[in-house]
Amino acid sequence: MRQTLFRFLAMLLLVPLPGCATVFNGTSEEILITSTPRGATVTVDDSVVGKTPITVAMRRTRNHTAKFELEGYVPTSTTMRRRTSGLFWLNLLWLDVAGMAVDAATGSMYGFDSTNVRVHLTKMSEVR
């Protein structure tokens, strides 16, 4: 009985998990976007998404640029950069080439540097 259980557990360890990052991360990430002062219009990748504070689901397939505009303040922008997720490397550990391909194709192999974006807007009257 004990030997059967050991063999079963050993088999489980040898079976690769298809797309670890896809299963655990998903294809998008919720990012909280805030500004000081509040109420700035936020445009992400040329699409207006709302006013701060706002939470936006960002696809992990690429970096995203957020622009902030508020009357009387200097327009500002920032880039949300993706990084390779630690979960993606589990595929390599398992020698799961199919899982790596799935994670790469869906963007799940990435995550963003931060789940919070905070921007301080400067008054136009303070710019020389």
Secondary structure, 3 states (H helix, E strand, C coil): CHHHHHHHHHHHHHCCCCCHHHHHHCCEEEEEEEEECCCCEEEECCEEEEECCEEEEEECCCCEEEEEECCCECCEEEEECEEECHHHHHHHHCCCHHHHHHHHHHCCCEEECCCEEEEECCEHHHCC
